């Protein structure tokens, strides 16, 4: 009787251990998948931000060119000699 209880106890413990290990493996896979998803999303956001920054730089460059051209023209109309 005692040996039967001991064998049953050992069997239940081993089965529970195996079940716990399987759940831990599932959690590890879920965590890896989540980390990968976060990495991909972060990379997409960074690329999007990079493109936005590039567009902003281009726009600012164009605005600066226009501003310099306007100031240059304004100087000549005011009678300021640009070239000596």
Backbone bond lengths (Angstrom), bond angles and torsions (degrees), N, CA, C in turn:
res aa  C-N    CA-C-N  psi(-1)  N-CA   C-N-CA  omega(-1)  CA-C   N-CA-C  phi
1 X - - - 1.439 - - 1.529 110.85 -
2 X 1.303 115.71 -45.21 1.461 120.52 -179.88 1.521 111.03 -65.98
3 X 1.322 116.87 -40.31 1.464 119.65 178.89 1.530 111.28 -66.42
4 X 1.307 116.91 -35.02 1.465 120.45 178.22 1.525 110.22 -64.66
5 X 1.325 116.47 -43.54 1.464 120.34 177.54 1.526 110.97 -64.43
6 X 1.311 116.38 -39.89 1.464 121.36 178.79 1.529 110.66 -63.74
7 X 1.325 116.71 -45.27 1.471 121.03 179.11 1.533 110.17 -64.26
8 X 1.323 116.99 -41.23 1.466 121.15 178.48 1.526 110.51 -63.37
9 X 1.317 116.13 -43.44 1.462 121.65 179.25 1.528 110.65 -62.08
10 X 1.320 117.06 -45.23 1.467 121.55 179.26 1.532 110.04 -63.58
11 X 1.323 117.02 -42.81 1.467 121.40 -179.81 1.525 111.03 -62.21
12 X 1.329 115.84 -45.21 1.468 119.98 179.07 1.521 110.48 -63.74
13 X 1.326 117.30 -41.63 1.465 121.43 179.82 1.523 110.92 -63.04
14 X 1.326 117.07 -45.06 1.467 121.02 179.62 1.531 110.26 -64.56
15 X 1.336 116.89 -44.08 1.466 120.66 179.75 1.526 110.80 -62.09
16 X 1.323 116.47 -42.42 1.457 120.59 178.23 1.527 110.88 -64.68
17 X 1.330 116.54 -41.17 1.467 120.88 177.63 1.522 111.56 -60.40
18 X 1.330 116.01 -43.84 1.470 120.06 178.84 1.527 110.37 -63.73
19 X 1.331 116.71 -42.25 1.458 120.89 179.66 1.533 110.80 -63.31
20 X 1.326 116.20 -41.83 1.466 120.56 179.01 1.522 110.18 -63.99
21 X 1.334 117.58 -43.13 1.463 120.65 179.12 1.530 111.69 -62.28
22 X 1.329 116.73 -39.23 1.468 119.98 177.56 1.525 110.84 -63.92
23 X 1.325 116.49 -41.68 1.466 120.12 178.86 1.527 110.92 -65.20
24 X 1.331 116.27 -38.84 1.466 120.07 177.70 1.523 109.98 -62.76
25 X 1.334 117.64 -42.90 1.464 121.08 177.24 1.526 111.25 -60.83
26 X 1.337 116.46 -41.97 1.466 119.98 178.13 1.529 110.51 -61.52
27 X 1.329 116.00 -43.27 1.463 119.94 179.58 1.522 111.42 -63.55
28 X 1.333 116.90 -41.41 1.463 120.48 177.88 1.523 110.72 -60.37
29 X 1.332 116.64 -43.90 1.467 120.25 179.07 1.523 110.83 -64.25
30 X 1.335 116.53 -41.40 1.465 119.84 178.15 1.526 111.05 -62.98
31 X 1.325 116.07 -41.52 1.467 120.36 179.29 1.521 110.16 -64.12
32 X 1.337 117.63 -44.65 1.463 120.86 178.45 1.520 110.65 -60.97
33 X 1.330 116.41 -42.54 1.467 120.25 179.20 1.527 110.67 -63.67
34 X 1.327 116.14 -42.52 1.463 120.39 179.23 1.519 110.63 -64.31
35 X 1.334 117.43 -43.70 1.463 120.84 178.70 1.519 110.72 -61.51
36 X 1.329 116.62 -41.50 1.458 121.00 178.66 1.523 110.58 -63.84
37 X 1.327 116.74 -42.67 1.469 120.73 178.70 1.524 110.81 -62.25
38 X 1.325 115.92 -42.45 1.464 120.18 179.30 1.519 110.02 -64.54
39 X 1.332 117.05 -42.15 1.462 121.05 179.39 1.520 110.83 -61.86
40 X 1.321 116.39 -45.81 1.466 120.44 179.89 1.521 110.38 -63.19
41 X 1.319 117.36 -44.52 1.463 121.03 -179.64 1.521 110.51 -64.23
42 X 1.334 116.74 -41.78 1.456 120.73 179.11 1.521 110.35 -63.02
43 X 1.328 116.40 -42.04 1.462 120.52 179.15 1.527 110.30 -63.00
44 X 1.342 116.38 -41.93 1.468 119.80 178.67 1.524 110.33 -63.03
45 X 1.334 116.14 -42.97 1.464 119.54 178.96 1.525 110.81 -63.04
46 X 1.320 116.30 -41.57 1.465 120.32 179.85 1.524 110.87 -64.61
47 X 1.331 116.58 -42.32 1.459 119.45 178.24 1.525 110.37 -63.69
48 X 1.324 115.87 -42.40 1.461 119.72 178.89 1.523 109.72 -61.80
49 X 1.320 116.09 -44.71 1.457 120.57 178.80 1.520 110.29 -63.14
50 X 1.324 116.83 -40.10 1.463 120.85 178.07 1.512 111.59 -61.68
51 X 1.314 116.67 -42.45 1.455 119.72 178.22 1.520 110.45 -66.18
52 X 1.313 116.88 -39.53 1.457 120.02 178.21 1.525 110.54 -62.76
53 X 1.318 116.95 -41.49 1.460 120.99 178.98 1.518 110.09 -64.57
54 X 1.327 117.21 -41.76 1.461 120.73 178.83 1.526 110.44 -62.26
55 X 1.327 116.65 -42.14 1.465 119.97 177.74 1.522 110.95 -63.85
56 X 1.329 116.31 -40.71 1.460 119.93 179.29 1.525 110.70 -63.97
57 X 1.331 117.28 -41.64 1.460 120.76 178.64 1.523 110.61 -60.80
58 X 1.332 115.15 -42.70 1.464 119.92 179.75 1.528 110.54 -62.88
59 X 1.328 116.55 -45.34 1.462 120.48 179.07 1.527 111.32 -62.44
60 X 1.337 116.50 -43.35 1.465 119.72 179.76 1.523 111.39 -64.06
61 X 1.319 116.43 -38.06 1.458 120.64 178.30 1.525 110.51 -61.74
62 X 1.331 115.76 -44.34 1.467 120.53 178.75 1.525 110.47 -63.51
63 X 1.325 116.93 -43.77 1.465 120.42 179.11 1.524 110.90 -62.57
64 X 1.321 116.85 -39.95 1.460 120.74 179.21 1.524 110.64 -64.68
65 X 1.327 116.80 -42.69 1.471 120.16 177.39 1.525 110.52 -59.28
66 X 1.330 116.25 -46.05 1.464 120.42 179.67 1.526 110.92 -61.99
67 X 1.324 116.34 -43.36 1.460 120.71 -179.03 1.526 110.62 -63.53
68 X 1.318 116.81 -45.30 1.467 120.40 179.81 1.522 110.07 -62.92
69 X 1.329 116.52 -42.39 1.468 119.90 178.65 1.523 111.02 -61.22
70 X 1.323 117.10 -44.45 1.465 120.75 -179.84 1.525 110.94 -63.44
71 X 1.325 117.12 -44.16 1.463 120.72 179.50 1.521 110.59 -64.55
72 X 1.307 116.75 -40.56 1.455 121.76 179.29 1.528 109.79 -61.24
73 X 1.338 116.31 -45.68 1.461 120.85 178.90 1.524 110.46 -66.12
74 X 1.312 118.03 -39.48 1.462 121.69 179.96 1.519 110.55 -63.66
75 X 1.312 117.55 -36.42 1.462 120.81 179.23 1.526 110.21 -64.61
76 X 1.308 117.69 -41.94 1.463 119.67 -179.36 1.518 111.00 -68.70
77 X 1.323 118.30 -34.52 1.461 120.33 179.36 1.521 111.84 -72.69
78 X 1.302 118.89 -25.37 1.462 122.12 179.63 1.521 111.52 -80.95
79 X 1.295 116.16 -2.34 1.458 118.95 178.80 1.515 112.56 86.74
80 X 1.288 118.10 12.61 1.459 120.66 178.15 1.515 107.58 -82.76
81 X 1.297 115.07 130.25 1.457 118.56 178.28 1.519 109.16 -77.74
82 X 1.313 115.16 125.59 1.455 119.74 179.55 1.514 109.82 -89.26
83 X 1.313 115.29 -42.38 1.462 119.91 -179.46 1.518 108.41 -110.15
84 X 1.301 117.49 143.88 1.466 121.09 178.99 1.494 110.19 -99.13
